[in-house]
């Protein structure tokens, strides 16, 4: 080299490093590079080649280029048919860029040549480096399999250590940045050590790549081999007329196509693998087949699309049910919140009320309105925990519990699921079903419900759970805490009449095959049926009586033959169809009588009136209580008597009446157990009436707990009790002052027909009740 410095056009390379004394093929696409090439061809065919730091830069500047490059001579220029230019260059020497500038539309650089130490080939250190490099390259070539034998032989034939090092770096190093490291290293010994280290690193990477490829190839080959053998066996079984293998293949295809979760799929594949290796005549094979059928019958991933149009839902609920406004409003609130938040987790609604008020049918209407499937599980008398969670497969005849069975029946993972008669569950030595229900009805746990039979997690978070019960006392507290309680009260007479006319009569008429033109019930009939033939909070007995009318009418229609006339059932001919009136109001029931008071009671089937009779007779001061009274009611009677004794002078009673008179308290219908404190003021009033000889108003009913000091305490079930008073023809009801807020839930028609008088002491009660 005559000059230490040189100024030449620059071609910036992307992802390519050129080495001295080595030919390189380049494609030129950028305009500045093409201009630099043109200028070099006009001079002495020399150019500086340097790699840019970032391949994505289209117009590189000085800061975008590495500082070390090579001068190169253009050997050949090819003009292909495409837009790019292709040229063959050969590197000459390393140079360090001193300055880069733009001139004549291309990059130019002033650079200085990098001097190199030329070692003595006979030097032992140099020979050691050359030998190690050669051996490392041969190992690399052997492992990679990408280099031809000619390249390896050419490496051995390189005349100098410097050319050997550059040659090996060019062919062995795949990363351009590593090649640039070798090019930038000026010291020859340091460059040889760097190249040796990088080649060894590449060799280790290749070993790992080959190992991974061998493992993948072996695994893939084993899978292909297994698939090939399985297909061979299947064809042999088909030729032999054996369908077992076809059945196993069908199981395999269903498992692969099923969207079940990973744990379930792994367990299903594992059980199928066991079944494949098991003789068909073994009893265990039947168990495995049944298990596979069950896990494949679960509707994994199948959903119905919810219809959350609140106006549509409200219309459906109104079509199916009359009244129940509070329940409908809560259901609409639930669906509105679901529509806004799109959250699957939510409250579990529990509908509590007397029989026949429409709890189960409300749940069915919700499913119809939302466009979901409906499944119902009756829990009445259930006492085995396995009925909920399923049986373990170790038991003979084991099957999943009612949850998984119902999902299979529904065919979707988001049905409306009703647990009916939740308060009727029991428990024994086989477990407590209520405890198993805790996981099912807990929105935080049922995301991964695990049936003991399937033993895989099943997501129940998309299911809308509803429950029904007649009495909250039968539901354990932890289970009650997981639900939102909605109470359904009994229907009033007007509501029952409307339900009978709008729903029950058309239903029964259609059921008996009677045309609307053939039978009509007058509006006056419904109150007569309700008062004279039914005693209930719901409408089941009403429906049975209407059904009885329709059946007898159907018989008459058939008997009439061709001379059919429209049958009209009214007030006058009702007994022809239903027989004598079953429930008649006794004439004395509203008369003013001594020692007789009307109380009000709450039962699981609604409210009832309670007649308390008291008689006094000479004796030794005994208190006799009959009528199958419970312990609490007996204590209320004792408290009432003590309250009367404390008011002896005020009531004008003899001082020793409690010693000379026996008091007998009787509550009729002695076969029916009775209990509770709410009859306290009723018994006290009847006692005072019997002791003073003053009659009790017959059109007055009362309810309230009494204390020794004569205070009247609040009670529960005021709405149901007020319905009973209204039904029995009472005019006035005495209630505790603490129950005034509960009057908001009493139906308007009952408020119009009854006078509610709040009282706080026994004195107030007696002043109103006694004539």
C-alpha positions in Angstrom: 0.0 0.0 0.0 1.6 3.3 -1.2 -0.7 5.7 0.7 -1.8 5.5 4.4 -5.1 7.3 3.7 -7.6 7.0 0.9 -10.8 8.8 -0.2 -13.3 6.6 -2.0 -17.1 6.3 -2.6 -18.9 4.3 0.2 -21.5 1.5 -0.3 -23.3 0.9 3.0 -24.1 -2.8 3.4 -27.2 -4.1 5.3 -26.5 -7.4 7.1 -23.4 -8.2 5.1 -19.7 -8.0 6.1 -16.9 -8.0 3.5 -13.5 -9.4 4.4 -10.1 -8.7 2.8 -9.0 -11.1 0.1 -12.4 -12.7 -0.1 -14.9 -12.4 -2.9 -18.4 -11.3 -2.0 -21.6 -11.1 -4.1 -23.7 -7.9 -3.5 -27.1 -6.7 -4.6 -27.5 -2.9 -5.0 -31.0 -1.4 -4.6 -30.6 2.0 -3.1 -30.0 5.0 -5.3 -27.0 6.4 -3.3 -25.3 3.0 -3.5 -25.9 2.8 -7.2 -24.4 6.3 -7.7 -21.4 5.3 -5.6 -21.0 2.2 -7.8 -21.2 4.3 -10.9 -18.5 6.8 -9.6 -16.2 3.9 -8.7 -16.5 2.4 -12.1 -15.5 5.7 -13.7 -12.4 5.8 -11.4 -10.3 2.7 -10.8 -13.2 0.3 -9.8 -12.4 0.8 -6.1 -14.9 1.4 -3.3 -15.2 1.3 0.5 -17.6 -1.3 1.9 -18.9 -0.8 5.4 -21.9 -2.4 7.3 -24.5 -0.1 8.7 -25.5 -0.5 12.3 -29.3 -0.9 11.8 -30.6 -2.7 8.8 -33.9 -0.7 8.7 -32.2 2.7 8.0 -32.8 3.6 4.4 -30.5 6.7 4.1 -27.6 6.0 6.5 -25.4 8.9 7.7 -22.0 8.8 9.4 -23.4 7.8 12.8 -25.3 4.9 11.2 -22.1 3.2 10.0 -19.5 1.1 11.7 -16.1 2.7 11.8 -14.2 -0.4 10.4 -14.7 -1.5 6.8 -12.7 -2.7 3.8 -11.6 -1.3 0.5 -12.7 -3.5 -2.3 -12.2 -3.9 -6.0 -15.2 -4.4 -8.3 -14.6 -7.7 -10.2 -17.8 -8.0 -12.2 -21.1 -6.0 -12.6 -24.2 -7.8 -13.7 -27.5 -6.1 -14.9 -30.3 -8.5 -14.1 -33.8 -8.1 -15.4 -35.0 -6.8 -12.0 -34.5 -3.4 -10.6 -31.4 -4.3 -8.5 -27.8 -4.3 -9.6 -25.6 -7.3 -8.8 -21.9 -7.2 -8.6 -18.9 -9.3 -7.5 -16.3 -7.6 -5.3 -13.2 -8.7 -3.6 -12.0 -7.1 -0.4 -8.4 -5.7 -0.3 -7.6 -4.2 3.1 -9.1 -3.1 6.4 -9.7 0.6 6.8 -10.9 2.9 9.6 -13.3 5.6 8.5 -12.1 9.1 9.6 -14.9 11.2 8.1 -18.0 10.5 6.0 -19.6 13.1 3.7 -22.0 13.3 0.8 -20.8 14.3 -2.6 -22.2 13.9 -6.1 -25.3 12.2 -4.8 -23.5 9.4 -2.9 -21.6 8.8 0.3 -17.8 9.3 0.4 -15.3 8.6 3.1 -11.8 9.5 4.0 -10.2 6.4 5.6 -6.9 5.1 6.8 -5.5 1.7 6.3 -5.0 -0.4 9.4 -1.5 -1.9 9.7 -1.1 -5.5 10.7 1.6 -7.4 12.4 2.8 -10.3 10.1 3.8 -13.1 12.5 6.5 -15.6 11.8 4.8 -18.8 10.5 7.4 -20.8 12.4 6.4 -19.2 15.7 5.0 -21.9 18.1 2.2 -19.6 19.4 1.2 -18.8 15.8 1.2 -22.5 14.9 -0.9 -23.3 18.0 -3.5 -20.7 17.1 -3.7 -21.9 13.5 -4.0 -25.6 14.6 -6.8 -24.8 17.1 -8.7 -22.7 14.5 -8.4 -25.4 11.9 -9.6 -28.1 14.3 -12.5 -26.0 15.6 -13.6 -25.2 12.0 -13.4 -28.9 11.0 -15.6 -29.8 14.0 -18.0 -27.0 13.1 -18.2 -28.2 9.5 -18.8 -31.8 10.6 -21.6 -30.9 12.9 -23.3 -28.3 10.7 -23.3 -30.4 7.5 -23.8 -27.1 5.6 -20.3 -26.7 4.3 -18.9 -28.5 1.3 -15.6 -30.5 1.6 -14.0 -28.0 -0.8 -14.6 -25.1 1.6 -12.9 -27.1 4.4 -9.9 -28.0 2.2 -9.6 -24.4 1.0 -9.5 -23.3 4.7 -6.5 -25.6 5.3 -4.7 -24.2 2.2 -4.9 -20.5 3.3 -1.3 -19.1 3.0 -1.3 -16.8 6.1 -2.9 -16.8 9.6 -4.6 -13.5 8.8 -6.3 -14.8 5.7 -7.2 -18.1 7.5 -8.8 -16.1 10.3 -10.9 -14.0 7.9 -11.8 -17.0 5.8 -13.1 -19.0 8.8 -15.0 -16.0 10.2 -16.7 -15.5 6.8 -17.8 -19.1 6.5 -18.5 -20.2 10.1 -20.1 -17.1 11.7 -23.8 -16.6 10.7 -24.4 -13.5 12.8 -23.3 -10.3 10.9 -22.5 -8.6 14.2 -20.0 -11.4 15.1 -18.4 -11.0 11.7 -18.1 -7.3 12.3 -16.4 -8.0 15.6 -13.7 -10.1 13.9 -13.3 -7.5 11.1 -12.9 -4.7 13.7 -10.2 -6.5 15.7 -6.8 -5.1 14.5 -4.5 -7.3 16.5 -4.0 -10.6 14.7 -3.5 -12.8 17.8 -6.5 -11.2 19.5 -8.5 -11.7 16.3 -7.5 -15.4 16.1 -8.6 -15.9 19.8 -11.9 -14.1 19.2 -12.6 -16.1 16.0 -11.8 -19.4 17.9 -14.2 -18.5 20.7 -17.0 -17.5 18.4 -16.6 -20.7 16.3 -16.8 -22.8 19.4 -19.9 -21.0 20.5 -21.5 -21.6 17.1 -20.5 -25.3 17.4 -22.3 -25.6 20.8 -25.4 -23.9 19.4 -25.4 -26.3 16.5 -25.1 -29.2 18.9 -28.2 -28.0 20.8 -30.1 -27.4 17.6 -29.3 -30.9 16.3 -30.3 -32.4 19.7 -33.6 -30.6 19.6 -34.2 -31.6 16.0 -33.4 -35.2 16.8 -35.8 -35.2 19.7 -38.6 -33.6 17.6 -37.8 -36.0 14.7 -37.9 -39.0 17.1 -41.1 -37.8 18.8 -42.7 -37.1 15.4 -41.5 -40.4 14.0 -42.9 -42.3 17.0 -46.2 -40.5 16.7 -46.3 -41.4 13.0 -45.3 -44.9 13.7 -48.0 -45.2 16.4 -50.6 -43.7 14.1 -49.5 -46.1 11.3 -49.8 -49.1 13.5 -53.1 -48.0 14.9 -54.5 -47.6 11.4 -53.2 -51.1 10.5 -54.9 -52.6 13.6 -58.1 -50.8 12.7 -58.1 -52.1 9.2 -57.4 -55.6 10.5 -60.2 -55.3 13.0 -62.6 -54.1 10.3 -61.6 -57.1 8.1 -62.3 -59.4 11.1 -65.7 -57.8 11.7 -64.6 -56.4 15.2 -66.2 -53.0 15.9 -64.3 -52.4 19.2 -61.4 -50.6 17.5 -63.8 -48.5 15.5 -65.5 -47.5 18.8 -62.2 -46.6 20.3 -61.3 -44.4 17.3 -64.7 -42.8 17.6 -63.9 -41.9 21.2 -60.5 -40.5 20.2 -62.1 -38.3 17.5 -64.7 -37.0 19.9 -62.1 -36.2 22.6 -59.9 -34.3 20.1 -62.9 -32.4 18.8 -64.3 -31.6 22.2 -63.7 -28.1 23.6 -63.3 -29.5 27.2 -60.7 -27.9 29.4 -57.1 -29.2 29.4 -57.4 -31.2 32.6 -60.5 -33.0 31.4 -59.0 -33.7 28.0 -55.8 -35.1 29.5 -57.8 -37.4 31.8 -60.0 -38.5 29.0 -57.0 -39.4 26.8 -55.4 -41.2 29.7 -58.5 -43.3 30.4 -58.9 -44.1 26.7 -55.3 -45.2 26.6 -56.1 -47.6 29.5 -59.2 -48.9 27.6 -57.2 -49.6 24.5 -54.8 -51.9 26.4 -57.6 -53.7 28.3 -59.3 -56.9 27.1 -62.9 -56.2 26.1 -64.3 -58.9 28.4 -62.9 -57.3 31.6 -65.5 -55.6 33.9 -63.3 -52.5 34.2 -63.7 -51.9 30.5 -67.4 -51.3 30.9 -66.7 -48.8 33.7 -64.2 -46.9 31.5 -66.6 -46.9 28.6 -69.4 -45.5 30.8 -67.1 -42.8 32.2 -66.0 -41.8 28.7 -69.6 -41.6 27.6 -70.5 -39.3 30.5 -67.5 -36.9 30.1 -68.3 -36.6 26.3 -72.0 -36.0 27.0 -71.2 -32.9 29.1 -72.0 -30.0 26.7 -68.5 -28.4 26.9 -68.5 -24.9 25.5 -72.1 -25.0 24.2 -74.1 -21.9 25.1 -77.4 -20.4 24.2 -77.5 -16.7 23.4 -79.3 -14.7 26.1 -82.2 -12.5 25.2 -81.7 -9.6 27.7 -84.4 -7.3 26.2 -86.1 -6.3 29.4 -89.4 -5.3 27.7 -89.6 -8.8 26.2 -88.7 -10.5 29.5 -91.3 -8.4 31.3 -94.0 -9.2 28.7 -93.3 -13.0 29.1 -93.4 -12.8 32.9 -96.7 -10.9 32.8 -98.2 -13.4 30.3 -97.4 -16.3 32.5 -98.1 -14.8 36.0 -100.6 -12.4 37.5 -99.3 -10.3 40.3 -96.0 -11.1 41.9 -94.8 -7.6 41.1 -91.9 -7.7 43.7 -90.6 -10.9 42.2 -90.8 -9.7 38.6 -89.1 -6.4 39.5 -86.2 -8.2 41.2 -85.7 -10.5 38.2 -85.6 -7.6 35.8 -83.1 -5.8 38.1 -80.9 -9.0 38.0 -81.1 -9.2 34.2 -80.4 -5.4 33.8 -77.3 -5.7 35.9 -76.1 -8.7 33.9 -76.7 -6.8 30.6 -74.7 -3.8 31.8 -71.8 -5.6 33.4 -71.8 -8.8 31.2 -70.7 -10.5 34.5 -71.5 -14.2 34.9 -71.2 -14.1 38.7 -74.3 -12.9 40.5 -76.8 -13.5 43.3 -78.5 -16.9 43.6 -82.2 -16.1 43.8 -84.2 -18.1 46.3 -88.0 -17.8 46.0 -89.7 -18.5 49.3 -93.4 -18.8 49.8 -96.4 -21.0 50.4 -97.2 -23.9 48.0 -99.0 -23.0 44.8 -98.0 -19.4 44.5 -96.0 -19.9 41.3 -92.4 -20.3 42.5 -91.5 -23.1 40.0 -93.4 -21.6 37.1 -91.6 -18.2 37.6 -88.3 -20.0 37.1 -89.6 -21.7 34.0 -90.8 -18.3 32.7 -87.4 -16.7 33.3 -85.8 -19.5 31.1 -88.4 -19.0 28.4 -87.9 -15.2 28.4 -84.1 -15.4 28.3 -84.1 -18.1 25.6 -82.3 -20.5 27.8 -82.9 -24.2 28.5 -84.6 -25.0 31.8 -83.8 -27.9 34.1 -85.3 -28.7 37.5 -84.0 -30.8 40.3 -86.4 -31.6 43.2 -84.5 -31.8 46.5 -87.5 -33.0 48.6 -86.4 -35.9 50.8 -82.8 -35.8 49.5 -80.5 -37.1 52.1 -77.4 -38.4 50.3 -74.6 -36.0 49.4 -73.7 -38.1 46.4 -76.9 -37.1 44.7 -75.4 -33.7 44.3 -71.7 -34.4 43.8 -71.9 -37.9 42.3 -70.5 -41.2 43.4 -66.8 -42.1 43.1 -66.1 -44.7 40.5 -65.0 -47.2 43.1 -68.7 -48.0 43.8 -70.6 -50.4 41.6 -73.2 -48.5 39.5 -71.6 -45.1 40.2 -73.0 -42.2 38.2 -72.5 -38.4 38.3 -74.7 -36.2 40.5 -77.8 -34.3 39.6 -75.8 -31.2 38.5 -73.8 -32.9 35.8 -76.8 -35.1 34.8 -79.0 -31.9 34.4 -76.3 -30.2 32.3 -76.3 -33.2 30.0 -80.1 -33.1 29.8 -80.1 -29.3 29.0 -77.4 -29.7 26.3 -75.9 -26.3 27.2 -73.6 -24.9 29.9 -75.8 -21.9 30.7 -79.3 -23.2 31.5 -81.7 -21.8 34.1 -81.2 -24.4 36.8 -83.9 -24.7 39.5 -83.3 -26.4 42.8 -86.9 -27.1 43.9 -87.9 -27.6 47.6 -84.5 -26.5 49.0 -85.9 -26.6 52.5 -86.9 -30.3 52.3 -83.4 -31.7 52.2 -82.4 -34.0 55.1 -79.1 -35.6 56.2 -78.0 -38.9 57.7 -74.8 -41.1 57.9 -74.3 -40.8 54.1 -73.6 -37.1 54.4 -75.2 -33.7 54.3 -76.5 -32.6 50.9 -76.8 -29.0 52.1 -73.0 -28.9 52.6 -72.5 -30.1 49.0 -74.8 -27.4 47.8 -72.5 -24.7 49.2 -70.0 -25.3 46.4 -72.6 -25.4 43.7 -74.3 -22.1 44.8 -71.2 -20.1 45.6 -70.2 -18.0 42.5 -66.6 -17.9 43.6 -66.3 -21.7 43.8 -68.5 -23.2 41.1 -66.1 -21.9 38.4 -64.3 -25.2 39.0 -67.1 -27.5 40.3 -65.7 -31.1 40.7 -68.1 -33.9 40.4 -66.8 -37.0 42.3 -67.6 -39.3 39.4 -66.0 -37.3 36.6 -63.2 -35.9 38.9 -62.5 -33.0 36.5 -63.4 -29.3 36.9 -66.6 -28.1 35.3 -67.4 -24.4 34.9 -70.8 -23.6 36.3 -70.4 -19.8 36.4 -72.6 -19.4 33.3 -75.5 -21.3 34.9 -78.4 -19.1 36.3 -79.2 -20.9 39.6 -82.6 -20.4 41.2 -84.0 -22.1 44.3 -87.4 -22.4 45.9 -88.5 -23.2 49.4 -91.7 -23.0 51.6 -89.9 -22.1 54.8 -86.6 -20.4 55.4 -86.2 -22.3 58.7 -85.5 -25.5 56.8 -82.5 -23.9 55.0 -79.1 -24.0 56.9 -77.7 -20.6 57.6 -74.4 -21.0 55.5 -76.6 -22.0 52.5 -79.0 -19.2 53.1 -76.2 -16.7 53.3 -75.2 -17.5 49.7 -78.6 -16.6 48.3 -80.8 -13.6 47.9 -84.2 -14.3 49.4 -87.3 -13.2 47.6 -90.5 -13.8 49.5 -93.7 -14.7 47.5 -96.8 -14.1 49.6 -100.2 -15.7 49.2 -102.6 -14.3 46.7 -105.6 -12.2 47.7 -109.1 -13.2 46.6 -109.1 -10.7 43.7 -105.7 -12.0 42.5 -106.9 -15.6 42.7 -110.0 -14.8 40.8 -108.0 -13.0 38.1 -105.5 -15.9 37.9 -108.4 -18.4 37.6 -110.1 -16.4 34.8 -106.9 -15.6 32.8 -104.8 -18.7 33.2 -106.3 -21.7 35.0 -109.7 -21.9 33.3 -108.3 -21.6 29.7 -105.6 -24.2 30.6 -108.1 -26.7 32.0 -110.6 -26.1 29.2 -107.9 -26.8 26.6 -106.7 -29.8 28.6 -110.2 -31.4 28.5 -110.6 -30.7 24.8 -113.4 -28.2 25.3 -113.9 -25.3 22.8 -114.3 -21.7 24.2 -117.8 -21.6 22.6 -118.9 -24.7 24.6 -118.2 -23.6 28.2 -118.2 -20.4 30.1 -117.7 -19.6 33.8 -119.3 -16.4 35.0 -117.2 -13.9 37.0 -119.3 -14.5 40.1 -118.2 -18.2 40.2 -114.5 -17.6 41.0 -115.1 -15.9 44.5 -117.5 -18.7 45.3 -115.0 -21.4 44.5 -112.2 -19.6 46.3 -114.2 -19.1 49.5 -116.3 -22.3 49.5 -114.1 -25.0 48.1 -110.4 -23.9 48.8 -108.4 -23.0 51.8 -104.9 -22.1 50.6 -102.4 -19.3 49.9 -101.7 -20.4 46.4 -104.0 -21.6 43.5 -103.5 -25.3 43.2 -106.8 -26.3 44.9 -108.5 -23.6 42.8 -107.0 -25.2 39.6 -108.2 -28.6 40.7 -111.7 -27.4 41.3 -111.8 -25.6 37.9 -110.5 -28.9 36.4 -113.3 -30.7 38.1 -115.9 -28.3 36.6 -114.3 -28.8 33.1 -114.4 -32.6 33.3 -118.0 -32.7 34.4 -118.8 -30.2 31.6 -117.0 -32.4 29.1 -119.2 -35.3 30.1 -122.3 -33.3 29.6 -121.1 -32.1 26.2 -120.6 -35.7 25.1 -124.0 -36.8 26.5 -125.7 -34.0 24.6 -124.5 -35.4 21.3 -125.7 -33.3 18.3 -127.9 -31.1 20.5 -124.9 -29.4 22.0 -125.5 -26.1 23.8 -123.2 -23.7 25.4 -122.8 -24.6 29.1 -122.7 -21.7 31.5 -121.6 -22.3 35.1 -122.8 -19.6 37.5 -123.8 -18.9 41.1 -127.0 -21.0 40.9 -125.6 -24.2 39.4 -122.1 -24.3 40.8 -123.0 -27.1 43.3 -124.0 -29.3 40.4 -120.4 -29.4 39.3 -118.5 -29.2 42.6 -121.0 -30.6 45.1 -121.9 -29.0 48.5 -119.8 -26.1 49.7 -116.9 -27.5 51.8 -116.0 -24.4 53.8 -118.8 -22.4 55.3 -118.4 -19.5 57.5 -120.0 -20.3 60.8 -122.8 -17.8 61.7 -121.3 -17.5 65.2 -117.8 -16.8 64.0 -118.4 -13.1 63.9 -120.8 -12.9 66.8 -119.8 -11.3 70.1 -119.1 -14.1 72.5 -117.8 -14.4 76.1 -114.4 -16.1 76.4 -113.9 -16.4 72.6 -111.3 -14.3 70.8 -110.0 -14.5 67.2 -106.3 -14.6 66.8 -104.1 -14.9 63.6 -101.4 -17.4 62.9 -98.8 -17.9 60.2 -98.2 -21.3 58.6 -96.0 -22.5 55.8 -99.1 -22.5 53.6 -100.2 -19.0 54.4 -102.2 -17.2 57.2 -104.9 -18.8 59.3 -107.4 -17.5 61.8 -107.1 -19.0 65.3 -110.0 -19.2 67.7 -109.1 -19.2 71.4 -111.8 -20.4 73.8 -111.6 -19.9 77.5 -113.8 -21.3 80.2 -113.7 -20.7 84.0 -115.0 -23.1 86.7 -114.7 -23.4 90.4 -111.5 -25.2 91.4 -108.1 -24.7 92.9 -106.5 -22.2 90.4 -105.2 -24.6 87.8 -104.5 -23.4 84.2 -105.4 -26.1 81.7 -104.1 -25.7 78.1 -105.4 -28.0 75.3 -105.4 -28.0 71.6 -101.9 -29.5 71.0 -100.1 -26.3 71.9 -96.4 -26.0 71.6 -94.0 -25.0 74.5 -93.8 -21.3 73.4 -97.6 -21.0 73.1 -98.0 -22.5 76.6 -95.5 -20.0 78.0 -97.5 -17.2 76.3 -100.7 -18.3 78.1 -98.9 -18.3 81.5 -97.5 -14.8 80.7 -101.0 -13.6 79.8 -102.4 -15.0 83.1 -99.7 -13.3 85.1 -100.3 -10.0 83.3 -104.1 -10.3 84.2 -103.3 -11.0 87.8 -101.1 -7.8 87.9 -104.2 -5.8 86.8 -106.6 -7.5 89.1 -108.0 -4.3 90.7 -108.0 -2.4 87.4 -110.1 -5.3 85.8 -112.4 -5.5 88.9 -111.5 -9.1 89.5 -111.8 -10.8 92.9 -108.5 -10.8 94.8 -108.3 -14.6 95.1 -109.8 -15.5 91.7 -106.6 -17.3 90.7 -107.1 -19.6 93.8 -110.7 -20.4 93.5 -111.2 -20.7 89.7 -109.7 -23.1 87.2 -109.1 -21.6 83.8 -109.2 -23.8 80.7 -107.7 -22.5 77.5 -108.6 -24.4 74.3 -107.6 -23.8 70.7 -109.9 -25.8 68.4 -108.7 -28.2 65.7 -106.7 -30.1 68.3 -105.2 -32.4 65.7 -103.2 -29.6 64.3 -100.0 -28.7 66.2 -99.8 -25.0 67.1 -97.0 -22.9 68.5 -95.5 -19.4 68.6 -95.9 -16.3 70.8 -98.1 -14.2 68.5 -101.4 -15.5 70.1 -100.4 -13.9 73.5 -102.9 -11.0 73.4 -105.6 -13.2 72.0 -105.4 -15.6 74.9 -105.2 -12.7 77.4 -108.3 -11.1 75.9 -110.2 -14.4 76.0 -109.2 -14.9 79.6 -110.3 -11.4 80.7 -113.6 -11.9 78.8 -114.3 -15.2 80.6 -113.3 -13.8 84.0 -115.3 -10.5 83.6 -118.2 -11.8 81.6 -117.7 -9.2 79.0 -118.1 -10.4 75.4 -115.3 -10.0 72.8 -116.1 -8.4 69.5 -116.7 -11.1 66.9 -115.6 -9.0 64.0 -112.2 -8.3 65.6 -109.0 -10.3 65.1 -105.7 -9.7 66.8 -102.1 -10.7 66.9 -99.2 -9.8 69.1 -96.8 -11.2 71.7 -97.5 -10.2 75.3 -95.1 -9.6 78.2 -95.5 -9.9 82.0 -95.8 -6.1 82.1 -98.6 -6.1 79.5 -96.5 -4.8 76.6 -97.4 -5.9 73.1 -94.4 -6.9 71.0 -94.1 -7.2 67.2 -94.7 -10.4 65.3 -94.0 -11.8 61.8 -96.1 -12.8 58.8 -98.4 -9.8 59.0 -99.3 -9.9 55.3 -100.4 -13.5 55.5 -102.3 -13.0 58.7 -104.2 -10.0 57.4 -105.2 -12.1 54.4 -106.7 -14.7 56.7 -108.6 -12.0 58.6 -109.9 -10.6 55.4 -111.0 -14.0 54.2 -112.9 -14.8 57.4 -114.9 -11.5 57.2 -113.2 -9.6 60.0 -113.6 -5.8 60.1 -110.8 -4.8 62.3 -107.3 -6.1 63.2 -105.2 -5.2 66.2 -101.5 -5.3 65.5 -98.4 -4.3 67.5 -97.1 -0.8 66.9 -93.8 -2.3 65.9 -95.4 -3.8 62.8 -96.6 -0.5 61.3 -93.8 -0.5 58.6 -95.1 -4.0 57.5 -98.4 -2.5 56.5 -96.7 -1.3 53.2 -96.6 -4.9 52.0 -100.3 -5.5 52.6 -102.4 -5.6 49.5 -104.5 -2.4 48.8 -107.8 -4.3 48.7 -107.1 -5.8 52.2 -106.3 -2.3 53.5 -109.7 -1.1 52.2 -111.6 -4.1 53.7 -109.9 -4.0 57.1 -109.2 -1.4 59.8 -105.7 -1.9 61.2 -105.3 -0.5 64.7 -101.8 -0.4 66.2 -101.6 -1.2 70.0 -98.7 -1.2 72.4 -100.3 -2.4 75.7 -102.8 -5.0 76.9 -104.9 -2.2 78.3 -105.4 -0.8 74.8 -106.3 -4.2 73.5 -108.9 -4.7 76.1 -110.4 -1.3 75.7 -111.1 -2.0 72.0 -111.9 -5.8 72.1 -114.3 -6.0 75.0 -117.9 -4.7 74.7 
